[in-house]
Amino acid sequence: MKHIYLCHKCNVFTMSELCTKCGSKASTLKPPKYSPEDKYAGYRRQAMQEEREKRGLI
């Protein structure tokens, strides 16, 4: 199954793991699989909360 990749260097969407425009490695846009046993979820929520407070959204 093919996936859509994004080159963060030139912001181009591609269907291959290498960017067709600049040749650098592209990353997948799929989010990581959810796991209820995720040991880093607390850190991720804390970082998002701090980012919201910094932007004045809360």
Backbone as a ProteinNet text record, in pm:
[ID]
protein_1_A
[PRIMARY]
MKHIYLCHKCNVFTMSELCTKCGSKASTLKPPKYSPEDKYAGYRRQAMQEEREKRGLI
[TERTIARY]
84.2	0	87.9	56.9	133.1	85.5	178.3	147.8	192.5	135	175.4	285	393.3	505.3	518	582	605.5	752.9	809.8	948.1	945.8	1007.6	1007.4	1107.1	1196.1	1295.3	1233.3	1153.5	1094.3	941	880.1	734.1	660.6	707.2	645.7	591	469.1	409.8	455.6	482.8	530.6	480.3	488.9	448.3	568.7	689.5	809.3	880	968.5	1037.9	1143.8	1186.1	1279.7	1205.2	1234.8	1170	1210.9	1112	1140.9	1199	1181.2	1229.7	1373.3	1401.6	1535	1616.9	1554.4	1626.9	1647.6	1597.6	1614.2	1507.8	1524.6	1432.4	1302	1190.1	1058.2	1001.7	915.4	856.8	709.1	657.1	517.2	428.7	306.3	212.4	119.2	130.7	45.2	84.8	-11.4	21.7	62.7	135.8	173.3	50.2	59.3	-51.2	-79.7	-207.6	-247.1	-221.8	-169	-149.5	-189.1	-276	-313	-197.5	-93.7	22.5	136.4	104.6	204.8	266.9	395.2	460.7	503.3	493.7	532.8	413.3	291.6	171.2	163.8	201.9	199.4	292.2	409	504.3	450.1	386.6	331.8	218.4	129	20.3	73.9	176.7	236.5	299.9	367.2	428.6	322.3	211.7	103.4	39.6	22.5	-35.6	53.9	184.6	278.2	278.3	267.1	262.8	136.9	22.9	-102.1	-92.7	-32.6	-17.5	76.5	181.1	275.9	208.5	118.5	48.7	-69.4	-105.8	-217.2	-352.1	-358.9	-485.7	-565.2	-503.1	-573.6	-587.7
-118.3	0	123.5	218.1	341.9	441.4	524.2	629.6	763.1	869.5	1003	1049.1	1099.7	1150.1	1300.3	1367.8	1511.2	1538.5	1615.8	1660.1	1789.3	1789.9	1907.7	2013.2	1973.5	2067.5	2162.4	2108.6	2192.4	2191	2128.1	2122.7	2070.6	1957.8	1893.5	1758.2	1726.5	1595.8	1500.3	1374.9	1276.1	1137.4	1042.8	905.7	816.2	870.2	791.2	844	762.3	801.2	907.9	925.4	1031	1139.2	1264	1376.3	1379.7	1397.8	1403.1	1536.6	1638.6	1772.3	1795.8	1765.8	1795.8	1671.4	1553.4	1429.7	1394.4	1477.8	1446.8	1347.1	1292.9	1192.8	1259.1	1203.4	1253.8	1169.1	1229.1	1156.5	1132.7	1028.7	992.5	1087.8	1104.9	1193.7	1119	986.7	908.3	930.3	950.2	963.5	827.9	828.3	700.7	625.4	494.5	410	435.3	445.6	470.2	347.3	370.6	263.1	314.1	244	287.8	275.9	202.9	186.2	280.2	391.1	486.8	556.2	533.6	588.8	734.2	789.5	928.5	1020.5	970.5	1050.4	1169.1	1149.5	1258.5	1372.1	1338.2	1440.6	1516.6	1444.4	1506.2	1602.8	1561.3	1648.5	1771.7	1754.3	1866.4	1965.6	1917.2	2004.7	2081.3	2014.9	2083.4	2190.3	2160.1	2256.3	2379.3	2359.4	2471.1	2555.5	2490.2	2562.3	2647.5	2594.4	2671.3	2792	2772.6	2883.3	2989.9	2948.1	3042.1	3126.8	3064.5	3136.1	3219.1	3199.3	3273.4	3217.4	3089	3026.7	2979.9	2978.5	2932.3	3046.3
0	0	0	-84.2	-93.6	11.3	55.3	150.7	93.1	146.8	105.8	201.5	145.7	223	202.2	298	289.6	308.2	216.6	229.8	310.4	427.2	512.2	464.2	378.7	326.5	223.7	131.7	26.6	29.8	130.6	149	25.5	-26.7	-142.6	-100.2	-142.5	-117.5	-226.2	-187.5	-282.5	-242	-332	-302.9	-277.1	-284.7	-259.2	-135.1	-77.5	44.3	20.5	-103.8	-138	-215.2	-183.2	-249.4	-395.6	-483.6	-626.2	-667.5	-584.9	-618.5	-571.5	-443.8	-390.4	-358.7	-353.6	-328.5	-181.9	-90	52.2	97.4	216.9	269.1	312	269.6	305.4	418.9	501.6	613.5	589.3	651.4	634.8	713.4	668.4	734.9	829.8	834.6	921.7	1067.9	1156.2	1297.8	1355.6	1466.4	1527.7	1578	1583.4	1627.2	1775.6	1812	1950	2036.1	2153.8	2249.8	2388.3	2459.1	2594.5	2693.4	2656.5	2743.3	2705.5	2638.8	2594.6	2715.5	2738.2	2856.4	2838.9	2717.7	2693.9	2673.2	2688.2	2665.6	2761.5	2885.5	2983.6	2944.7	2897	2852.5	2730.9	2640.2	2519.8	2555.8	2647.6	2691.2	2762.5	2843.6	2914.8	2816.9	2715.3	2615.1	2537.7	2502.5	2430.9	2519.2	2648.5	2742	2754.6	2766	2776.2	2648.9	2533.7	2406.5	2397.3	2442.1	2441	2533.3	2652	2746.3	2690.9	2621.7	2563.8	2455.1	2378	2270.7	2323.4	2449.1	2507.9	2469.8	2439.2	2400.5	2520.8	2637.2	2758.1	2855.3
[MASK]
++++++++++++++++++++++++++++++++++++++++++++++++++++++++++

